[in-house]
Amino acid sequence: MSDRAIQISAGGVVVTAELNDSQTSDALWEALPITGSANIWGDEIYFSIPVYEEEEEDAQETVEMGAVAYWPAGNALCLFWGATPMSAPGEIRPASAVNVMGLIDGDATVLGGVPGGAEATVERVGG
């Protein structure tokens, strides 16, 4: 992992995450700060961001709880804390493959308190 921390704020909920060293993470880091409107899809928040990356070689069809990912098909930042409408029991499945950029620190389930349409802000922490 790198030492690039981000803070995500939406609907009164604030989480931090550490970005990995991927090309997509680099693109996100350079685009910060970003603001969008939170969409809810099961236990996932996603919103469009001004990053345009292709699906990486190690893009994932399933992710772990707390994953911070980029969805190339929708140019969106995705935050996962549980099952989506496409998930089988015991898995977290995005709509299609995502580029995982990092992991939320602590309890990602707090994101369940973010209402659809809430303004979401992503910014650097100490960067």
Buried (B, 14 or more C-beta within 10 A) or exposed (E): EEEBBBBBBBBEBEBBBBBBEBEBBBBBBEBBEBEBEBBBBBBBBBBBBEBEBEBBEEBBEBBEBBBBBBBBEBBBBBBBBBBBEBBEEEEBBBBEBBBBBBBBEEEBEEBEEBEEEBEBBBEEEEE
